[in-house]
Amino acid sequence: MAEARLDARRASMLAAMGVEVYRLRSQPAQPAVPADIGGTAAANDATRLLIVCARGQRRDTRLMRLYAQLPRALCTDATAIAWAEADVTGAISPPPEVPAYLVLGSAMARALGAHLSTAQQQASVIAVTADATQLPGNAVGKRALWQVLKPIARALRGAL
């Protein structure tokens, strides 16, 4: 109680002197893991982007912040993004037809390409970037990722 009074007294004195008191921000909440469609790739009608990554990568705490920023970077709602996880053997269920695909890692690109017809590949924007586990702490990899996102963002704006 005395500490609260002291803080109030200190705050009033600082205010009288014209000093603005800044408070530390609270600890940011952990970003939520995007909705899991698992390996099924079952998407709804509003889905406009499918992101393919290795199984379990979306739960990596080093990558959660990056994944939470993707919808904002693409100027789209998080509900318009579906996720498909493929394991290292390339096991992935047939993906839905969407205007754009973001593939994290060349092994995942092979897994996705095996399920897309030539017509689907020509009609959509497919962007492949480095494996997501290589992105934290790698400025060159992050810069390459943001460059890859530009054509996807343009395609999503055109698909509205």
Buried (B, 14 or more C-beta within 10 A) or exposed (E): EEEEEEEEEEEEEEEEEEEEEEEEEEEEEEEEEBEEBEBBBEBEEEBBBBBBBBBEBBEBEEBBEBBBEBBEBBEBEBEBBBBBBBBEEBEBBEBBBBBBBBBBBEBBBBBBBEBBEEEBEEEBBBBBBBBBBBBBEEEEBBEBBEEBBEEBBBBBEEBE
